[in-house]
Amino acid sequence: MPWPWIFIGIAVGGLVMLVCFAVWLAHKASDVFAELRVLGERAGQGAELLSRIQVPDGRDSVLSGELILPDHDPDLVPRRRVPTT
């Protein structure tokens, strides 16, 4: 009667595949969580860079053609803004 041994072999093979799948899934989940952690760090860095942006007070200064002077880059050349219509 080989039938019980065949079904036992199929069941053992299924359990082995289930364990292998669980290990693979755990590795993939840890990779996803690591990427999410890196994404969170990058988002924090991006938010910190965005907080450094200084927005002018009003729109009149932009349209008046006043000089735009560089704040921290000595190689930047000042130029006048040309209002567009």
C-alpha positions as CSV (number, residue, x, y, z in Angstrom):
1,M,0.0,0.0,0.0
2,P,2.1,2.9,-1.3
3,W,-0.8,5.4,-1.3
4,P,-0.4,6.6,2.3
5,W,3.4,7.2,1.7
6,I,2.6,9.1,-1.4
7,F,0.2,11.4,0.4
8,I,2.7,11.8,3.4
9,G,5.4,12.7,0.9
10,I,3.2,15.3,-0.8
11,A,2.3,16.8,2.6
12,V,5.9,16.9,3.7
13,G,6.9,18.6,0.4
14,G,4.1,21.1,0.9
15,L,5.3,21.9,4.4
16,V,8.8,22.4,3.1
17,M,7.6,24.7,0.4
18,L,5.5,26.6,3.0
19,V,8.5,27.1,5.2
20,C,10.7,28.2,2.3
21,F,8.0,30.7,1.2
22,A,7.7,32.1,4.7
23,V,11.5,32.6,4.9
24,W,11.5,34.3,1.5
25,L,8.6,36.5,2.5
26,A,10.3,37.5,5.7
27,H,13.4,38.5,3.8
28,K,11.4,40.6,1.3
29,A,9.5,42.3,4.1
30,S,12.7,43.3,5.8
31,D,14.0,44.7,2.5
32,V,10.8,46.7,2.1
33,F,11.0,48.0,5.7
34,A,14.7,49.0,5.1
35,E,13.7,50.9,1.9
36,L,10.9,52.7,3.8
37,R,13.4,53.7,6.5
38,V,15.7,55.2,3.9
39,L,12.7,56.9,2.2
40,G,11.8,58.4,5.6
41,E,15.3,59.7,6.0
42,R,15.3,61.2,2.5
43,A,12.0,62.8,3.2
44,G,13.4,64.4,6.3
45,Q,16.4,65.7,4.4
46,G,14.1,67.1,1.7
47,A,11.9,68.8,4.3
48,E,15.0,70.3,5.9
49,L,16.2,71.6,2.6
50,L,12.7,73.0,1.8
51,S,12.7,74.8,5.1
52,R,15.8,76.7,4.1
53,I,14.1,78.3,1.0
54,Q,13.4,81.9,1.6
55,V,10.4,83.3,-0.2
56,P,10.2,87.0,-1.0
57,D,7.6,89.0,0.9
58,G,5.7,90.4,-2.0
59,R,5.2,90.1,-5.7
60,D,5.9,93.8,-6.3
61,S,9.6,93.4,-5.7
62,V,9.8,90.7,-8.4
63,L,7.9,92.6,-11.0
64,S,9.7,95.9,-10.3
65,G,12.9,94.7,-11.9
66,E,15.0,95.1,-8.7
67,L,18.4,93.5,-8.5
68,I,18.7,89.9,-7.4
69,L,21.8,89.6,-5.4
70,P,23.4,86.3,-4.5
71,D,23.2,85.4,-0.8
72,H,26.0,83.0,-0.5
73,D,27.5,82.2,-3.9
74,P,30.2,84.7,-4.9
75,D,30.3,83.2,-8.4
76,L,26.7,84.1,-9.2
77,V,26.3,87.2,-11.4
78,P,23.6,89.7,-10.3
79,R,21.0,90.4,-13.0
80,R,17.7,92.2,-13.4
81,R,14.4,90.4,-13.7
82,V,12.4,91.3,-16.7
83,P,8.6,91.4,-16.0
84,T,6.7,89.2,-18.4
85,T,3.2,90.1,-19.6
